[in-house]
Amino acid sequence: MTTLQILQLIPIAYFLVMSVPLIITNLREHRLKNIYVLPGFPLWLVCATTYAVLSGDWANSLLIPLLLFIASLILFIYLSAKDFIGMGDVKLTTILALTISFNSAWVWLSLPLIACVIGAICFIYVARKRETEVLPMGPVLMIVYFAHLVFFFFAN
């Protein structure tokens, strides 16, 4: 395993470890605590910057993912302002998407899209059962994230 591959895996490993307390907290309290989510961004930023320095590929490993991150953050903040999703979901989705963006910045767009589809299906199911039920999206996002990683691991 090369240094560049290890740099790609560090943020993923972080969220693998944090997924357990994140999911438990989200199911119990219906919120995604910043203590689990936000450290993923500076961790990704350090790894992506180091990756860019070592590989010399600044555009694909740092610039394009950051531009897409900003664009998706604006979109998801708008959706949060309209009460479609919570701010914890905004932060978690955009940061998870960054962690899979090394060398394939355009691929990460599929993560929020897949999560939205699965979330919408779950929401419709829950809404039919109970009109006042709040759907915790953290577990859905983490499952989609790891399914996405497994799919691209076996696809490559």
N, CA and C atoms as a LAMMPS dump frame, in Angstrom:
ITEM: TIMESTEP
0
ITEM: NUMBER OF ATOMS
468
ITEM: BOX BOUNDS ff ff ff
-5.0000000000000000e+02 5.0000000000000000e+02
-5.0000000000000000e+02 5.0000000000000000e+02
-5.0000000000000000e+02 5.0000000000000000e+02
ITEM: ATOMS id mol type element x y z
1 1 1 N 0.849 -1.18 0
2 1 2 C 0 0 0
3 1 3 C 0.887 1.233 0
4 2 1 N 0.59 2.138 -0.917
5 2 2 C 1.402 3.34 -1.048
6 2 3 C 0.927 4.429 -0.085
7 3 1 N 1.759 5.456 0.039
8 3 2 C 1.412 6.595 0.891
9 3 3 C 0.145 7.283 0.392
10 4 1 N 0.004 7.394 -0.926
11 4 2 C -1.187 8.046 -1.482
12 4 3 C -2.454 7.256 -1.158
13 5 1 N -2.374 5.938 -1.204
14 5 2 C -3.537 5.115 -0.856
15 5 3 C -3.88 5.248 0.625
16 6 1 N -2.867 5.32 1.467
17 6 2 C -3.104 5.498 2.908
18 6 3 C -3.773 6.841 3.169
19 7 1 N -3.313 7.885 2.463
20 7 2 C -3.938 9.205 2.621
21 7 3 C -5.406 9.178 2.214
22 8 1 N -5.755 8.379 1.23
23 8 2 C -7.152 8.25 0.821
24 8 3 C -7.976 7.533 1.883
25 9 1 N -7.374 6.594 2.577
26 9 2 C -8.111 5.764 3.526
27 9 3 C -8.282 6.39 4.911
28 10 1 N -7.45 7.337 5.282
29 10 2 C -7.519 7.914 6.634
30 10 3 C -8.892 8.533 6.93
31 11 1 N -9.427 9.434 6.078
32 11 2 C -10.76 9.992 6.38
33 11 3 C -11.864 8.928 6.355
34 12 1 N -11.726 7.951 5.474
35 12 2 C -12.711 6.866 5.412
36 12 3 C -12.676 6.05 6.705
37 13 1 N -11.471 5.758 7.18
38 13 2 C -11.328 5.01 8.434
39 13 3 C -11.914 5.793 9.61
40 14 1 N -11.729 7.108 9.591
41 14 2 C -12.299 7.938 10.649
42 14 3 C -13.816 7.763 10.71
43 15 1 N -14.467 7.851 9.558
44 15 2 C -15.926 7.73 9.558
45 15 3 C -16.386 6.295 9.805
46 16 1 N -15.563 5.333 9.486
47 16 2 C -15.886 3.949 9.837
48 16 3 C -15.943 3.8 11.351
49 17 1 N -14.957 4.362 12.037
50 17 2 C -14.92 4.302 13.503
51 17 3 C -16.04 5.143 14.108
52 18 1 N -16.263 6.34 13.579
53 18 2 C -17.268 7.247 14.134
54 18 3 C -18.696 6.864 13.772
55 19 1 N -18.877 5.955 12.824
56 19 2 C -20.234 5.617 12.386
57 19 3 C -21.059 4.988 13.512
58 20 1 N -20.423 4.215 14.367
59 20 2 C -21.174 3.556 15.447
60 20 3 C -21.751 4.577 16.427
61 21 1 N -20.938 5.453 17.058
62 21 2 C -21.556 6.434 17.969
63 21 3 C -22.462 7.423 17.243
64 22 1 N -22.139 7.74 15.994
65 22 2 C -22.958 8.664 15.231
66 22 3 C -24.355 8.092 14.993
67 23 1 N -24.423 6.833 14.588
68 23 2 C -25.717 6.194 14.332
69 23 3 C -26.505 6.034 15.627
70 24 1 N -25.838 5.598 16.693
71 24 2 C -26.529 5.418 17.979
72 24 3 C -27.104 6.749 18.464
73 25 1 N -26.299 7.81 18.41
74 25 2 C -26.77 9.128 18.848
75 25 3 C -27.917 9.616 17.979
76 26 1 N -27.812 9.407 16.674
77 26 2 C -28.86 9.874 15.774
78 26 3 C -30.175 9.137 16.01
79 27 1 N -30.096 7.842 16.281
80 27 2 C -31.321 7.076 16.542
81 27 3 C -31.944 7.455 17.877
82 28 1 N -31.121 7.749 18.883
83 28 2 C -31.637 8.083 20.218
84 28 3 C -32.125 9.522 20.315
85 29 1 N -31.322 10.453 19.781
86 29 2 C -31.596 11.876 19.994
87 29 3 C -32.094 12.608 18.755
88 30 1 N -32.118 11.947 17.614
89 30 2 C -32.525 12.56 16.347
90 30 3 C -31.693 13.79 16.007
91 31 1 N -30.4 13.687 16.283
92 31 2 C -29.467 14.747 15.897
93 31 3 C -28.104 14.142 15.643
94 32 1 N -27.348 14.804 14.794
95 32 2 C -25.984 14.38 14.48
96 32 3 C -25.037 15.352 15.166
97 33 1 N -24.343 14.857 16.182
98 33 2 C -23.491 15.735 16.981
99 33 3 C -22.265 16.178 16.184
100 34 1 N -21.954 17.465 16.318
101 34 2 C -20.798 18.028 15.626
102 34 3 C -19.493 17.355 16.022
103 35 1 N -19.411 16.856 17.239
104 35 2 C -18.181 16.229 17.708
105 35 3 C -17.819 14.995 16.875
106 36 1 N -18.81 14.357 16.274
107 36 2 C -18.554 13.188 15.426
108 36 3 C -18.363 13.573 13.958
109 37 1 N -19.054 14.612 13.525
110 37 2 C -19.096 14.953 12.1
111 37 3 C -17.99 15.928 11.696
112 38 1 N -17.881 17.049 12.384
113 38 2 C -17.013 18.131 11.944
114 38 3 C -15.519 17.813 11.902
115 39 1 N -14.963 16.975 12.772
116 39 2 C -13.527 16.664 12.643
117 39 3 C -13.167 16.001 11.311
118 40 1 N -14.141 15.462 10.612
119 40 2 C -13.875 14.845 9.316
120 40 3 C -13.405 15.841 8.271
121 41 1 N -13.849 17.107 8.362
122 41 2 C -13.447 18.087 7.354
123 41 3 C -11.976 18.459 7.465
124 42 1 N -11.477 18.893 8.638
125 42 2 C -10.043 19.213 8.688
126 42 3 C -9.16 17.985 8.428
127 43 1 N -9.635 16.818 8.848
128 43 2 C -8.882 15.592 8.562
129 43 3 C -8.785 15.376 7.056
130 44 1 N -9.909 15.527 6.347
131 44 2 C -9.896 15.399 4.895
132 44 3 C -9.004 16.453 4.264
133 45 1 N -9.098 17.693 4.749
134 45 2 C -8.33 18.79 4.178
135 45 3 C -6.83 18.546 4.295
136 46 1 N -6.376 18.069 5.44
137 46 2 C -4.955 17.756 5.633
138 46 3 C -4.537 16.616 4.708
139 47 1 N -5.336 15.559 4.655
140 47 2 C -5.005 14.411 3.795
141 47 3 C -5.031 14.793 2.322
142 48 1 N -6.031 15.561 1.906
143 48 2 C -6.146 15.964 0.495
144 48 3 C -5.015 16.905 0.102
145 49 1 N -4.644 17.818 0.982
146 49 2 C -3.538 18.735 0.682
147 49 3 C -2.224 17.967 0.577
148 50 1 N -1.997 17.054 1.501
149 50 2 C -0.791 16.222 1.454
150 50 3 C -0.786 15.379 0.189
151 51 1 N -1.931 14.813 -0.155
152 51 2 C -2.068 14.026 -1.377
153 51 3 C -1.739 14.884 -2.596
154 52 1 N -2.257 16.109 -2.636
155 52 2 C -2.013 17.005 -3.764
156 52 3 C -0.535 17.363 -3.877
157 53 1 N 0.104 17.61 -2.742
158 53 2 C 1.53 17.942 -2.751
159 53 3 C 2.348 16.756 -3.263
160 54 1 N 2.045 15.554 -2.769
161 54 2 C 2.814 14.369 -3.157
162 54 3 C 2.551 13.933 -4.598
163 55 1 N 1.306 14.066 -5.035
164 55 2 C 0.965 13.593 -6.381
165 55 3 C 1.124 14.672 -7.448
166 56 1 N 1.068 15.927 -7.032
167 56 2 C 1.137 17.033 -7.98
168 56 3 C -0.18 17.294 -8.695
169 57 1 N -1.224 16.584 -8.329
170 57 2 C -2.528 16.731 -8.972
171 57 3 C -3.443 17.573 -8.081
172 58 1 N -3.249 18.891 -8.142
173 58 2 C -4 19.798 -7.29
174 58 3 C -5.458 19.902 -7.699
175 59 1 N -5.72 19.854 -8.987
176 59 2 C -7.093 20.054 -9.475
177 59 3 C -8.011 18.932 -9.018
178 60 1 N -7.651 17.681 -9.304
179 60 2 C -8.535 16.555 -8.987
180 60 3 C -8.562 16.194 -7.512
181 61 1 N -7.48 16.429 -6.795
182 61 2 C -7.464 15.997 -5.408
183 61 3 C -7.874 17.081 -4.419
184 62 1 N -7.874 18.349 -4.837
185 62 2 C -8.207 19.396 -3.881
186 62 3 C -9.158 20.455 -4.442
187 63 1 N -8.846 21.022 -5.583
188 63 2 C -9.605 22.157 -6.096
189 63 3 C -11.035 21.787 -6.495
190 64 1 N -11.2 20.789 -7.348
191 64 2 C -12.545 20.395 -7.801
192 64 3 C -13.402 19.889 -6.642
193 65 1 N -12.865 19.012 -5.754
194 65 2 C -13.699 18.6 -4.614
195 65 3 C -14.138 19.767 -3.728
196 66 1 N -13.265 20.751 -3.505
197 66 2 C -13.655 21.899 -2.679
198 66 3 C -14.719 22.751 -3.356
199 67 1 N -14.612 22.938 -4.657
200 67 2 C -15.64 23.702 -5.376
201 67 3 C -16.984 22.976 -5.347
202 68 1 N -16.954 21.664 -5.553
203 68 2 C -18.195 20.881 -5.471
204 68 3 C -18.755 20.873 -4.051
205 69 1 N -17.864 20.839 -3.06
206 69 2 C -18.275 20.891 -1.659
207 69 3 C -19.02 22.195 -1.381
208 70 1 N -18.467 23.313 -1.832
209 70 2 C -19.099 24.614 -1.604
210 70 3 C -20.456 24.684 -2.311
211 71 1 N -20.507 24.201 -3.546
212 71 2 C -21.772 24.225 -4.292
213 71 3 C -22.824 23.353 -3.623
214 72 1 N -22.442 22.148 -3.204
215 72 2 C -23.418 21.266 -2.559
216 72 3 C -23.803 21.794 -1.183
217 73 1 N -22.87 22.418 -0.487
218 73 2 C -23.182 23.001 0.818
219 73 3 C -24.23 24.096 0.681
220 74 1 N -24.092 24.926 -0.332
221 74 2 C -25.086 25.984 -0.581
222 74 3 C -26.45 25.363 -0.886
223 75 1 N -26.467 24.344 -1.745
224 75 2 C -27.733 23.683 -2.087
225 75 3 C -28.372 23.048 -0.854
226 76 1 N -27.583 22.318 -0.067
227 76 2 C -28.143 21.635 1.102
228 76 3 C -28.544 22.614 2.204
229 77 1 N -27.853 23.732 2.325
230 77 2 C -28.268 24.748 3.297
231 77 3 C -29.615 25.327 2.872
232 78 1 N -29.797 25.521 1.584
233 78 2 C -31.096 25.988 1.079
234 78 3 C -32.187 24.969 1.425
235 79 1 N -31.905 23.674 1.189
236 79 2 C -32.886 22.639 1.524
237 79 3 C -33.166 22.602 3.024
238 80 1 N -32.134 22.849 3.821
239 80 2 C -32.324 22.886 5.269
240 80 3 C -33.168 24.09 5.681
241 81 1 N -32.96 25.213 5.03
242 81 2 C -33.748 26.409 5.343
243 81 3 C -35.223 26.199 5.025
244 82 1 N -35.505 25.345 4.055
245 82 2 C -36.892 25.019 3.694
246 82 3 C -37.422 23.834 4.514
247 83 1 N -36.659 23.384 5.494
248 83 2 C -37.023 22.276 6.397
249 83 3 C -37.182 20.934 5.688
250 84 1 N -36.44 20.74 4.595
251 84 2 C -36.453 19.435 3.941
252 84 3 C -35.494 18.468 4.638
253 85 1 N -34.353 18.979 5.097
254 85 2 C -33.364 18.174 5.809
255 85 3 C -32.805 18.992 6.954
256 86 1 N -32.18 18.325 7.908
257 86 2 C -31.584 19.019 9.046
258 86 3 C -30.159 19.461 8.75
259 87 1 N -29.645 20.386 9.548
260 87 2 C -28.277 20.873 9.346
261 87 3 C -27.248 19.774 9.597
262 88 1 N -27.535 18.857 10.5
263 88 2 C -26.615 17.737 10.715
264 88 3 C -26.48 16.892 9.458
265 89 1 N -27.59 16.688 8.765
266 89 2 C -27.563 15.936 7.508
267 89 3 C -26.774 16.687 6.438
268 90 1 N -26.889 18.008 6.439
269 90 2 C -26.134 18.837 5.491
270 90 3 C -24.646 18.626 5.709
271 91 1 N -24.208 18.772 6.954
272 91 2 C -22.784 18.643 7.259
273 91 3 C -22.284 17.236 6.983
274 92 1 N -23.037 16.239 7.42
275 92 2 C -22.589 14.861 7.243
276 92 3 C -22.505 14.485 5.768
277 93 1 N -23.516 14.812 4.982
278 93 2 C -23.519 14.444 3.564
279 93 3 C -22.365 15.093 2.815
280 94 1 N -22.153 16.38 3.018
281 94 2 C -21.098 17.06 2.269
282 94 3 C -19.712 16.599 2.701
283 95 1 N -19.51 16.339 3.974
284 95 2 C -18.197 15.88 4.429
285 95 3 C -17.946 14.439 3.989
286 96 1 N -18.958 13.579 4.06
287 96 2 C -18.783 12.205 3.571
288 96 3 C -18.456 12.197 2.091
289 97 1 N -19.116 13.071 1.347
290 97 2 C -18.852 13.13 -0.089
291 97 3 C -17.405 13.538 -0.367
292 98 1 N -16.871 14.434 0.438
293 98 2 C -15.474 14.829 0.259
294 98 3 C -14.521 13.661 0.463
295 99 1 N -14.818 12.796 1.411
296 99 2 C -13.879 11.716 1.733
297 99 3 C -13.746 10.692 0.616
298 100 1 N -14.7 10.642 -0.299
299 100 2 C -14.586 9.689 -1.407
300 100 3 C -14.2 10.376 -2.7
301 101 1 N -13.744 11.621 -2.612
302 101 2 C -13.501 12.4 -3.823
303 101 3 C -12.072 12.331 -4.351
304 102 1 N -11.17 11.634 -3.689
305 102 2 C -9.792 11.554 -4.173
306 102 3 C -9.755 10.95 -5.576
307 103 1 N -9.142 11.674 -6.511
308 103 2 C -8.945 11.22 -7.895
309 103 3 C -10.227 10.931 -8.659
310 104 1 N -11.367 11.165 -8.054
311 104 2 C -12.633 10.943 -8.758
312 104 3 C -13.659 11.941 -8.241
313 105 1 N -13.333 13.196 -8.388
314 105 2 C -14.154 14.253 -7.798
315 105 3 C -15.592 14.226 -8.277
316 106 1 N -15.821 13.828 -9.527
317 106 2 C -17.18 13.828 -10.046
318 106 3 C -17.984 12.642 -9.543
319 107 1 N -17.299 11.586 -9.119
320 107 2 C -17.986 10.396 -8.63
321 107 3 C -18.748 10.688 -7.336
322 108 1 N -18.229 11.572 -6.512
323 108 2 C -18.839 11.791 -5.204
324 108 3 C -20.23 12.401 -5.287
325 109 1 N -20.587 12.96 -6.424
326 109 2 C -21.936 13.497 -6.568
327 109 3 C -22.999 12.419 -6.404
328 110 1 N -22.644 11.173 -6.662
329 110 2 C -23.621 10.092 -6.534
330 110 3 C -24.013 9.84 -5.078
331 111 1 N -23.145 10.137 -4.128
332 111 2 C -23.466 9.881 -2.717
333 111 3 C -24.697 10.659 -2.256
334 112 1 N -24.736 11.991 -2.399
335 112 2 C -25.948 12.691 -1.966
336 112 3 C -27.187 12.281 -2.755
337 113 1 N -27.003 11.993 -4.028
338 113 2 C -28.159 11.603 -4.838
339 113 3 C -28.734 10.264 -4.37
340 114 1 N -27.867 9.291 -4.148
341 114 2 C -28.323 7.984 -3.665
342 114 3 C -28.948 8.127 -2.278
343 115 1 N -28.311 8.913 -1.411
344 115 2 C -28.847 9.114 -0.059
345 115 3 C -30.218 9.771 -0.104
346 116 1 N -30.394 10.731 -1.005
347 116 2 C -31.698 11.399 -1.124
348 116 3 C -32.776 10.428 -1.583
349 117 1 N -32.445 9.575 -2.535
350 117 2 C -33.43 8.603 -3.025
351 117 3 C -33.815 7.628 -1.915
352 118 1 N -32.821 7.067 -1.243
353 118 2 C -33.114 6.116 -0.156
354 118 3 C -33.838 6.822 0.982
355 119 1 N -33.393 8.034 1.299
356 119 2 C -34.055 8.808 2.351
357 119 3 C -35.495 9.118 2.008
358 120 1 N -35.751 9.459 0.755
359 120 2 C -37.122 9.75 0.328
360 120 3 C -38.009 8.517 0.439
361 121 1 N -37.472 7.374 0.05
362 121 2 C -38.237 6.12 0.176
363 121 3 C -38.552 5.836 1.641
364 122 1 N -37.538 5.993 2.501
365 122 2 C -37.754 5.766 3.943
366 122 3 C -38.755 6.771 4.506
367 123 1 N -38.627 8.028 4.085
368 123 2 C -39.524 9.064 4.577
369 123 3 C -40.97 8.778 4.177
370 124 1 N -41.176 8.39 2.935
371 124 2 C -42.532 8.068 2.469
372 124 3 C -43.102 6.904 3.275
373 125 1 N -42.272 5.902 3.533
374 125 2 C -42.715 4.749 4.317
375 125 3 C -43.107 5.179 5.729
376 126 1 N -42.254 5.958 6.375
377 126 2 C -42.525 6.403 7.742
378 126 3 C -43.738 7.327 7.768
379 127 1 N -43.852 8.221 6.792
380 127 2 C -44.972 9.163 6.755
381 127 3 C -46.302 8.435 6.633
382 128 1 N -46.294 7.328 5.927
383 128 2 C -47.527 6.55 5.817
384 128 3 C -47.866 5.857 7.127
385 129 1 N -46.835 5.491 7.889
386 129 2 C -47.065 4.823 9.17
387 129 3 C -47.534 5.811 10.236
388 130 1 N -46.76 6.887 10.398
389 130 2 C -47.066 7.894 11.416
390 130 3 C -46.751 9.267 10.854
391 131 1 N -47.687 10.161 10.906
392 131 2 C -47.491 11.471 10.306
393 131 3 C -46.52 12.347 11.09
394 132 1 N -46.325 12.077 12.375
395 132 2 C -45.461 12.934 13.179
396 132 3 C -44.056 12.361 13.365
397 133 1 N -43.773 11.224 12.816
398 133 2 C -42.472 10.577 13
399 133 3 C -41.362 11.342 12.275
400 134 1 N -40.233 11.535 12.963
401 134 2 C -39.062 12.159 12.367
402 134 3 C -38.091 11.046 11.991
403 135 1 N -37.622 11.092 10.761
404 135 2 C -36.73 10.055 10.272
405 135 3 C -35.274 10.464 10.498
406 136 1 N -34.53 9.707 11.31
407 136 2 C -33.105 10.011 11.461
408 136 3 C -32.346 9.6 10.195
409 137 1 N -31.719 10.576 9.555
410 137 2 C -31.043 10.314 8.281
411 137 3 C -29.609 9.834 8.441
412 138 1 N -29.006 10.011 9.62
413 138 2 C -27.62 9.6 9.832
414 138 3 C -27.356 8.145 9.487
415 139 1 N -28.152 7.208 10.005
416 139 2 C -27.921 5.804 9.648
417 139 3 C -28.057 5.544 8.15
418 140 1 N -29.025 6.19 7.511
419 140 2 C -29.209 6.018 6.069
420 140 3 C -27.988 6.53 5.318
421 141 1 N -27.508 7.714 5.706
422 141 2 C -26.335 8.28 5.045
423 141 3 C -25.098 7.404 5.226
424 142 1 N -24.909 6.864 6.431
425 142 2 C -23.729 6.022 6.679
426 142 3 C -23.818 4.709 5.899
427 143 1 N -25.001 4.128 5.823
428 143 2 C -25.172 2.877 5.064
429 143 3 C -24.912 3.122 3.587
430 144 1 N -25.45 4.207 3.061
431 144 2 C -25.23 4.543 1.653
432 144 3 C -23.743 4.817 1.408
433 145 1 N -23.11 5.515 2.331
434 145 2 C -21.682 5.828 2.209
435 145 3 C -20.839 4.558 2.114
436 146 1 N -21.062 3.624 3.039
437 146 2 C -20.257 2.407 3.025
438 146 3 C -20.633 1.492 1.859
439 147 1 N -21.893 1.487 1.455
440 147 2 C -22.282 0.714 0.27
441 147 3 C -21.607 1.299 -0.971
442 148 1 N -21.543 2.612 -1.039
443 148 2 C -20.878 3.301 -2.135
444 148 3 C -19.399 2.918 -2.185
445 149 1 N -18.739 2.903 -1.034
446 149 2 C -17.326 2.532 -0.984
447 149 3 C -17.105 1.087 -1.413
448 150 1 N -17.953 0.187 -0.941
449 150 2 C -17.825 -1.226 -1.314
450 150 3 C -18.044 -1.388 -2.814
451 151 1 N -19.039 -0.717 -3.357
452 151 2 C -19.311 -0.804 -4.789
453 151 3 C -18.103 -0.351 -5.605
454 152 1 N -17.528 0.813 -5.26
455 152 2 C -16.398 1.302 -6.042
456 152 3 C -15.119 0.515 -5.779
457 153 1 N -15.008 -0.104 -4.608
458 153 2 C -13.864 -0.972 -4.349
459 153 3 C -13.894 -2.181 -5.279
460 154 1 N -15.062 -2.799 -5.405
461 154 2 C -15.178 -3.975 -6.259
462 154 3 C -15.259 -3.605 -7.74
463 155 1 N -15.73 -2.401 -8.046
464 155 2 C -15.808 -1.976 -9.451
465 155 3 C -14.421 -1.671 -10.018
466 156 1 N -13.516 -1.262 -9.144
467 156 2 C -12.147 -0.976 -9.596
468 156 3 C -11.303 -2.152 -9.31
